[in-house]
Amino acid sequence: MAKEKILIIEDEESIQELIRYNLERGGFGELKSCDCGESGYETALEFLPDLILLDLMLPGMDGLAVCRKLKANPKTSQIPIIMLTAKSEESDIIVGLELGADDYVTKPFSPKVLIARIKAVLRRAAEKEAEEAEDEVVRRGPLTMNRLRREATLRGTSLVLTCSEFEILYLLAKHAGWVFTRNQIVNAVKGDDYPVTERSIDVQMVGIRKKLGTCGGMIETVRGVGYRFNIEL
């Protein structure tokens, strides 16, 4: 049974209570709630939760400002954050992810989906702590990648990838389930063979999917945001 500490920063009382009820049923550990950005930030410094659920539309200091401060403070910079957003806040979702948030859930949301996202983010955070050196072998279903040797195989057959394609696919596969914006991918990938820009990322994704053939669905488009590696395939 999960015992992680969760901090909920949400100003709508009904949503706050719904989340608390479902987290308690889910067996999570200590829960704390705040209804504004300022108190949420201060509570995070004292409580040091294992995960923060952060509403973007908060009175006073908004969610993006809270996220920015949390990621800038060494005490809280490694705490995973899931943003709670309205469907109309697409641009804010992108900014939040680039500030360091780990995932997002749009309102209205299913409690089961929220619990699943929380468990997934906590699992990824634990995996990140246990990560080995950068040259580790990454295995995701039929895909195997060795960054040290710059080798990639799909069902045992070698994949011929350009430098940029390899780096993009390795980034997504290594952090399977994480949503990356185009800008994040550009910053992480320095392609000598192809100019890496936000616009070129879409072109290269088409090329990668083509080379993956029937497994092209492993690269999932998150509409209006970016891409992620689909861990279900």
NORCORMO-V97460 format. One line per field, one symbol per residue. phi: phi as a letter, one per 40 degrees, with the letter a starting at -180 (. if undefined). psi: psi as a letter, one per 40 degrees, with the letter a starting at -180 (. if undefined). A space follows every 10 residues. Layout:
BEGIN
phi: ???
psi: ???
END
This chain:
BEGIN
phi: .cbccbbbba ccdccdcccd dcccccgccc bbbbbacccc cccccccfcc abcbcccbcg ccccccdccc cccdcbcccc bbcbbcccbd ccccccccch ccaabcccbc dccccccccc cccccccccc cccccccbbb fccbbbcccf bbbbfgcccc bcdccccccc dcccbdgccb cccccdccbb cccaccbdcc dccccccccc ccfccdcccb ccdgbibacc ccb
psi: hheihhhhgh ehdddddddd dddddeeibh hiiieidddd dddddddgie ihhhhdgiib hidddddddd dehddedehi hhhhiidefd ddddddddee idiihiiiih dddddddddd ddddddddde iaideihhhg behhhhddef ihihfehhhh iidddddddd ddddfheihh idddddddhg hdehhhiddd dddddddddd debeededhh hhhedbiihh ee.
END
